[in-house]
Structures are given as C-alpha cells and as structure tokens.
Amino acid sequence: MNPRQILLPALAMAAIVLLSNLLVQFPLNAWLTWGAFSYPVAYFVTDVCNRVAGPSLARKVAWIGFATGLGCSALLSPGRIAAASGAAFIVSQLLDVAVFNQLRKKSWWKAPLLGSAAASVVDTAIFFSLAFAGTVISWRHLAAGDLGVKLAMALLLLPPYRILVARLTKLGA
C-alpha cells in the first residue's frame, strides 16, 4: 500500500473526529448538537476508501483516524467525551466497513447507505450513553436528533459518494 494513498483519508478522518468532539459540546437546540452535522462525513470517508481500495485500507484509515482523533480529543475535549467518542467511533467504523463489504456487490448505493445507517445507530447508542448518561443533559433527546441527522446525511452524501468514487476509480484505472 502506498503511504500517500492512506495519508489524505487518515488526516480527513482525524479532523472529522476532532471537529465532531468539539462541536458535540455545543447544543443547537434540545435535540441537536453541532457535531451531528460533521460526524457523518466519517462514514463517507470510510465508504469511499472501501469502494476504491478495499476493506483493508478502510480499516487502516479508521484505526489511524481513531488514534489521531482520540489523542487530539483527549487534549481538547473533556475526558468523558473523548473516551465515549473513541469507543463509539472505532466500533461503528469497523461495523460500517463490515456491512459495506457484505453489500459491495449490490446496487452502488446499498453498501454506503446501509453500512452508514447501521453504524450510525450503534455509534449514537454508544456515544450518548457513555458521554452523557447520569448527567443533567437530556441526552436521549440529543441522541434522537443526532441519529436523525446522521441518517439524513447518509442519504445526502450518496451523490457526492458516487461522483468521488467514479473520479477516483477513473484516476486509478
């Protein structure tokens, strides 16, 4: 594997995790934090890597993004947010890679949509229960709003996914 092939997706993944960990601390309303809008892009990065270069690269990008994002988040976010984010991130990213891989030969949209949807449900459950359970924050409302945005983003990111995969596949051919 070419180190340049992994560098950009890994940096993107780390930036998404860090940004999301910072933005989740700022509620937009009783149902949403700003992090709900940035985090779903992590599945987009994993899915593009998986389609273009396979599950091995996608898993490596997830692990590198996890390590980098967790390290940065530990310095800039409260410990509970960083730990919850790390646990939710790696479990959901590896689930996304596995579901995507099972569906990769189906219609072009099924693998990224269903992989992201399954991963979003798991990520939301893990993150919000670990980060906010036992606090005064109405985390169930935030989790419901967050999941709704993640599922909507999974749909909205399908056209850019298809365009980017087509361009990257053409470049690699």
HELIX and SHEET records of a PDB file:
HELIX    1   1 PRO A    3  LEU A   23  1                                  21    
HELIX    2   2 GLY A   35  SER A   38  1                                   4    
HELIX    3   3 VAL A   41  ALA A   53  1                                  13    
HELIX    4   4 PRO A   55  LEU A   76  1                                  22    
HELIX    5   5 GLY A   79  LEU A  103  1                                  25    
HELIX    6   6 LYS A  110  PHE A  132  1                                  23    
HELIX    7   7 TRP A  139  LEU A  156  1                                  18    
HELIX    8   8 LEU A  158  GLY A  172  1                                  15    
END                                                                             
